[in-house]
Amino acid sequence: MHYLLIILAFICVNFINSFAQEAPSVEDSLKKIEMDEKYLKLGLEQFDESARGNKGIRVVFYNVENLFDTEDDPVKRDDDFTPKGIKGWSYYRYQKKLNNIYKTMIAVGGWEPPAVIGFCEVENKKVVEDLLKKTPLRKFKYEIVHESSPDRRGIDVALIYRKDKFKYVEHDLIRVTFPFDTSLKTRDVLRVRGTVLGKDTLDVFVNHWPSRWGGQAKSEPKRTYVASLVREKIDQLYAQNPNAKIVVMGDLNDEVENISVSKVLNAKATVEELDETGLLDYMFELSKNWKLGTHKYRTHWGIIDHIIVSSPLIKDTRKGKLRASELGARIFAARFLLEEDIQHLGLKPFRTYAGPRFLDGFSDHMPIYIDLLFN
């Protein structure tokens, strides 16, 4: 017993000493915050807050991080997000979450709310309806495209659009059944087609690919398989129309250099690499700065949310046709969406929860956006 007490005392002393040595000074913490602010602002460089009007549209993607209603769905793993759950999810907190998403979408739109917004991590159609009815977004008369996915947590993707700027034509789902394990469940990919201001047709894919749970190597085949399904659908659209205007956006849970994005989806890094049926991933350029990202894991800022466009959105110079802005896609890392990272220094996304603790934040991801303008 005597020796055990000595060992425990030794461990405690070493732990305290180690912590004291590694604990950053106030000056170091402030310096790291200032540095993160500097680099994250790169995502806001040349932010155009003016209204697009009849010149084009702004397209946004946002992982809203666990937008659940307060009701217990017996077939979904949503128990934590109920009044009796570990997170103490209440109607009050739910309404605050909705208002935070509203504030974010208005901010990213500038003087005009975005015309097309893709979401992931929404529990069902009802939560999207509540977002559009129980916040000031209701005055912009957005419509919803949503289908339930078989994901066991019960989270889906969805798209909302302003009827005055984007006229719905059709939508379908890419159902994901893994041939190597049919018991696995994940989110479907949503494809929505519409016409932009009556001038040009646009296909938008909203994605939320399988997570890295279990490790990158173990989980990678799931993402590469979903990527192959998306690429197959894109090739079909190109076969039907060589001038297909396509935006692929979403939380792909992979970065630009990973096989799913760079090889299977075959998204290119530069315009010079594009052929007639190519795809350009705007995140390649942004990823050159390792301190810029859409998501932070421990000390690492990574870009796992993507906006990828088809070659005609880059190369179509015909008058009156839709084209991606020369600014490309951007990360909307507004300061109000960030908080101090006490553990790893600098800044991190200001999320709704830290474990069971309610923070009243926004999301663990940054929104991304692109402007599509008429020649």
KOLMIKE-216499 format. One record per atom (N, C-alpha, C): z, y negated, x. Coordinates in steps of 0.2 Angstrom, whole numbers, plus 5000, padded with zeros to 4 digits. Each point is the difference from the previous one (the first is absolute). Example, Ala and Ser with C-alpha at 12.3 -4.5 7.8 and 13.67 -1.06 7.14 Angstrom:
503950285066;500049944996;500049945004;499649954998;500149945004;500349954996;
END
This chain:
500050065004;500049944996;500049945004;500450005006;500149945004;499349995004;499650055002;499449995003;499549984995;500050024993;499649984995;500049924999;500749985000;500149934999;499749965006;500050025006;499849975006;499249994999;499750064998;499350005000;499749954994;500450004995;499849954994;500149935003;500549995003;500149935003;499549985004;499850045005;499549995005;499349984996;499850044995;499449994996;500049934997;500649994997;500149934996;499949945005;500350015006;500049945005;499349995002;499650065002;499350005002;499649974995;500150024993;499649974995;500149924999;500649985001;500249934999;499649965006;500150035006;499749975006;499349994999;499750064998;499250004999;499849954995;500450004995;499849954994;500049935003;500649985004;500149945002;499549985005;499750055004;499549985005;499349994997;499950034994;499350004997;500049954995;500649974997;500049964995;499649935002;499549984997;499649945002;500449944999;499949955004;500349934999;499749974994;500349954998;499849954994;499349975003;500049985006;499449975003;499450055000;500150065002;499550055000;499850024993;500450004995;499850014993;499649954998;500249945001;499649944997;499350005004;500050015006;499350005004;499650064997;500250054998;499650064998;499849984993;500449974996;499749974993;499549955001;500149965004;499549955002;499350035002;500150055004;499450035002;499650044995;500450034996;499750044994;499749954995;500349944999;499749954995;499349985003;500049995006;499449985004;499450044999;500150075001;499550055000;499850024992;500550004996;499950024993;499649944997;500149945002;499649944997;499350015002;499850045004;499350025002;499650024993;500450044996;499750024994;499949954995;500349945001;499949944996;499549955002;499850015006;499549955003;499449994996;499849944999;499549984996;500050034993;500750004997;500150024993;499749954996;499550024996;499649964995;500450004993;500449954999;500350004994;499649964994;499449985001;499649974995;499850054995;499849984994;499850044995;499350025001;499850074999;499450025001;499549984995;500249994994;499649984994;499450044999;499449985000;499450044999;499750025007;500349995005;499850025007;500150075002;500550034996;500250075002;500750024998;500250055003;500750034997;500450015006;500750004999;500550035005;500250074998;500050055004;500250074999;500650015004;500550034997;500750015003;500250074999;500350035005;500450065000;500749995002;500450034996;500850005001;500350064998;500350035005;500550064999;500749964998;500150014994;500649964997;500750045001;500050065003;500650035002;500450024994;499950064997;500450034995;500149954993;499549984997;500049974994;500150054994;500650014999;500250054995;500349964994;499950034994;500449974994;500750035000;500449994995;500750025000;500150074997;499550024997;500150064995;499950075005;500450054998;499950065004;499550044997;499550025004;499450044998;500250075002;500150054996;500250075002;499650045004;499349985000;499650035005;499849975006;500449945002;499849975006;500749995004;499949995006;500649995004;500249935001;500249974994;500249935000;500749994998;500450055001;500750004999;500449945003;499849985006;500349955004;499949934997;499450004997;499849934996;500250004993;500650024998;500350004994;500749965000;500249984994;500749975001;500650045002;499950075000;500550045002;499850035007;499549985003;499750035006;500449965006;499950035006;500349985006;499949925001;499449984998;499849935002;500349954994;500250034995;500349954995;499449964997;499550034999;499449964997;500149984993;500049934999;500149984993;499449954998;500149994994;499449954997;500049945003;500649975002;500049945004;499750005007;500150055003;499750015007;499250024999;499950034995;499350024998;499649934999;500349964996;499749944998;499949955007;500550005004;500049975006;499450025005;499950075000;499550035004;499349984997;499950004993;499449974997;499849935002;500649965000;499949935002;499849995007;500350045004;499849995007;499350025002;499750054996;499350025001;499649944997;500249984995;499649944997;500049945005;500549985003;500149955005;499550015006;500050075002;499650015005;499250004999;499850024994;499350004998;499849934999;500449954997;499849935000;500049975006;500450025005;500049975007;499450025003;499850065000;499450035004;499449974997;500049984994;499449984996;499849925002;500649975002;499949925001;499949974994;499549954999;499949974994;499750034994;499850075001;499750044995;500350075001;500350034995;500250075000;499450045002;500250065004;499550045002;499650034994;499450025001;499650024994;500150085000;500150035005;500150085000;500550015005;500550044997;500650025004;500150084999;500150035006;500150075000;500750015002;500450054996;500750015002;500150075001;500550025004;500250075001;500850004999;500250064999;500850014998;500249974994;499650004995;500249994993;500150064996;500550004996;500250074997;499550024995;499849954996;499650014994;499649944998;499750014994;499649944998;500549954997;500550024997;500549964997;500349945005;500150025006;500349955005;499549955001;499350025000;499549955001;499949954994;500150034994;500049964994;500649955000;500650035002;500549955000;499949945005;499750025006;499849955005;499649944997;499550034996;499649954997;500249974993;500550024997;500349974994;500749975001;500450025005;500649975001;500149965006;499549985003;500049945005;499449954998;500049955003;499549954999;499350025001;499950065003;499350035001;499750004993;500350014995;499850014993;499449944998;500149945003;499549954998;499350015003;500050055005;499350005003;499650064997;500350044995;499750054996;499650055004;500450035005;499850065004;499950064995;499650045002;499950074997;500250055005;500250064998;500250055004;499550065000;500050035006;499650075000;500650045004;500150064996;500650045003;499950074997;500150055004;500050074998;500650035004;500450054996;500550035003;499850055005;500450005006;499950055005;500550065000;499950055003;500550065000;500549995005;500049955004;500549995005;500750014997;500450045004;500750034997;500549945000;499949955004;500549944999;499849964994;499450014997;499749964994;499749945002;499849995006;499749935002;499250015000;499749944997;499350005000;499749945003;499350005000;499749935002;499749974993;499949945000;499749964995;499649945002;499649984996;499649935001;500149964994;500149935001;499949954995;499549955002;499749974995;499449965001;500049944995;499849955002;499949944995;499350014997;500050004993;499450014996;499549945001;500349945002;499549955001;499650005006;500250045005;499750015006;499750075002;500350054997;499850075001;499950034994;499450024998;499950044994;499950075001;500550044997;500150075001;499350044997;499850055004;499550044998;500250074999;500350035005;500350075000;500550015005;500350064999;500550025006;500050084999;500250035006;500150075000;500550015006;500250065000;500650025005;499750065005;500249995006;499950065005;500650044999;500050064997;500650045000;500050045006;500650005003;500250035006;500350074999;499750055002;500350075000;499950035007;500550015004;499950025007;499850075000;499550025003;499850075000;500450045004;500449975005;500450045004;500750014997;500249964995;500650014996;499949974994;499950044994;499949974994;500649984996;500650015003;500649984997;500249935002;499749975005;500149935002;499749964995;500449944999;499849954995;500049935004;499549964998;500049945003;499649954995;499949945002;499749954995;499350015000;499749994994;499349994999;499749945003;499450005002;499649945002;499749974994;500149934999;499749974994;499449965002;499450014997;499449965001;499849964994;500049945001;499849954994;499449965002;499550004995;499449965001;500049954995;499849945002;499949944996;499549955002;499849954997;499649955002;500449945001;499849965006;500349945002;499749944997;500349974996;499749944997;499350014997;499950064998;499350024997;499450005005;500249995007;499450005005;499950065004;500550045001;500050055005;500550064998;499850065002;500550064998;500450015006;500650024998;500550025006;500450064998;500050055004;500550064999;500649995005;500650014997;500649995003;500450075000;500250035006;500450065001;500749985001;500550024996;500749995001;500350065003;500350005006;500250065003;500850005002;500350055000;500650015002;500150075003;499850015006;499950075003;500750035002;500050065001;500750045001;500349975006;500750004999;500449975005;500150045007;500349985005;500150035006;500750045000;500250024994;500650045000;499950075003;500550015005;499950075003;499749995007;499749935001;499749995007;499349994999;499749965005;499349985000;499550065000;500250045005;499550065001;500050054994;500650014997;500150054995;499749974993;500049944999;499849974994;499349975001;499750005006;499349975001;499550034996;499950074999;499550044996;500049974993;500549984997;500049984993;499649935000;500249965004;499649935000;499350015002;499850045005;499350015001;499650034995;500450054996;499650034994;499949944995;500549964998;499949954995;499449955003;500049995006;499549955003;499350044999;500050065001;499350034999;499850004993;500450004995;499849994993;499849934998;500349955003;499849934999;499349995003;499950035006;499449995004;499450034996;500250064997;499550034996;499849964994;500449974997;499949964994;499649945002;500249975006;499649945002;499350025002;499950065003;499350025001;499650014994;500350024995;499750014993;499849934997;500449955001;499949934998;499449975004;500050015006;499449985005;499450034998;500050074998;499450034998;499749974993;500549984996;499749974994;499849935001;500349975004;499849935002;500149985007;499549995004;500149995007;500349935001;500049964995;500449935001;500750004997;500350064999;500650004997;500549965003;500449964996;500549965003;500750034998;500350025006;500650044999;500649975004;500650004997;500649995003;500550065000;500250025005;500550065001;500649975002;500550004996;500749975002;500650044998;500549995004;500650044998;500450015006;500650044999;500550025005;499750075002;499750005005;499750075003;500550045004;500649975001;500550035005;499750035006;499549975002;499750015007;499749935003;500050005006;499849935003;499250015002;499849955003;499250005001;499850055004;500450025005;499750055005;500150074998;500350014994;500250074998;499350034997;500050075001;499450044998;499849984993;500450004995;499949994993;499549944999;500249955004;499749934999;499450005004;500050015007;499549995004;499550055001;500250064998;499550065001;499750024993;500550024995;499850034994;499749954995;500449944999;499749954996;499549965004;500050015006;499549975005;500049934999;500649965000;500049935000;499949975007;499649955000;499849985007;500449935002;500049995006;500549945002;499649945001;499350005000;499649945001;499450004996;499749944998;499450004996;499450035004;500049995007;499550035004;499950084999;500650034998;500050075000;499750034993;499949954995;499950024993;499250025000;499950064996;499450024998;499949984992;499550024997;499949984993;500550034995;500350055002;500550034996;500750005003;500149955004;500650005004;500649974996;500650005003;500649974997;500349965006;500249944999;500449965005;500749994998;500550025004;500749994999;500249945004;500249954996;500249945002;500650005004;500450054999;500750015004;499950025007;499450025002;499950015007;500149945004;499749944998;500149945004;500749985000;500350004994;500749984999;500550045004;499850075001;500550045004;500049995007;499649965003;499949985007;500749975002;500349964995;500649975002;500650054997;500350035005;500550054998;500649974997;500149944999;500649974997;499849984993;499450014998;499849994993;500050064996;500250004994;500050064996;500149994993;499950064996;500149994993;500750044998;500350045005;500550044999;500450015007;500750004999;500350015007;500550064999;499950045006;500450065000;500449995007;500750004999;500449985005;499849945004;499750015006;499849945004;499349984999;499650054997;499350005000;499749974994;499649945001;499649984995;499350045000;499950034994;499350035000;499649984994;499450025000;499549984995;499850064996;500350024995;499950064996;499649984993;500049944999;499749984994;499349975002;499550024996;499349985003;499649974994;499549965003;499549974995;499350025004;499650044997;499450035004;499449984995;499549985003;499449984995;499450035003;499550014995;499450035001;499549955004;499550035003;499649965004;499649954996;499850014994;499749954996;500449934999;500750015000;500449954999;500049955007;499850035005;499949965006;499349985001;499550044999;499349985002;499649984994;500250004994;499549974995;500049935000;499549975002;499949935000;499649974994;499850044996;499649974994;500449954996;499749954998;500349954996;500350024993;500649984999;500350024994;500450075000;500050035006;500350075001;500749995003;500450054999;500750005002;500050025007;500549965004;500050025007;500849985002;500250045005;500749995002;500049945004;500649964999;500149945004;500050015007;499849955004;499950015007;500750015003;500549984997;500750005002;500350085000;499650044996;500250075000;500750004996;500350065000;500650024997;500649975004;500549984996;500649975003;500650034998;500650005004;500650024998;500449944998;500350004993;500449944998;500750015002;500249985006;500650015002;500449934999;500149984994;500449944999;500750015001;500349955003;500750005002;500550034995;499949984993;500450024995;500050074999;499550045003;499950074999;500450045006;500349965004;500350035006;500749985001;500450045003;500749995002;500250025007;500549985002;500250015007;500250085001;499750035005;500150075002;500650005004;500650014998;500750005003;500050065006;499750064997;500150065005;499449995005;499449994999;499550005005;499749935002;500449954998;499849935002;499349984996;499949935000;499449974998;500150004992;499450014997;500050004993;499750074997;500150014994;499850064996;499849984993;499750054997;499849984992;500750004996;500049954996;500649994996;499950054994;500450055000;499850064995;500649994994;499950044995;500450004994;500750045002;499950055003;500750045002;500050025007;500650005003;500150035006;500550064999;499750064999;500450064997;500249994993;500650004999;500249994993;500249934999;499949955005;500349934999;499449964998;500149964994;499549964998;500049935003;499449995003;499949945004;499649944996;499750024994;499749954996;499449975004;499650055004;499449985004;499450014996;499550015004;499350014997;499750075001;499950025006;499750065002;500150015007;499950075002;500050015007;499350005003;499549974997;499349995002;499849934999;499649975004;499749944999;499350004996;499949964995;499350004997;499549985004;499450034999;499449985004;499449984995;499649965002;499549974995;499349995004;499549994996;499349985003;499749964994;499649955002;499649964996;499350035000;499750014994;499350024999;499649944997;499549975003;499749944998;499350014999;499749964996;499250004999;499649965005;499550035003;499649975004;499749944997;
END
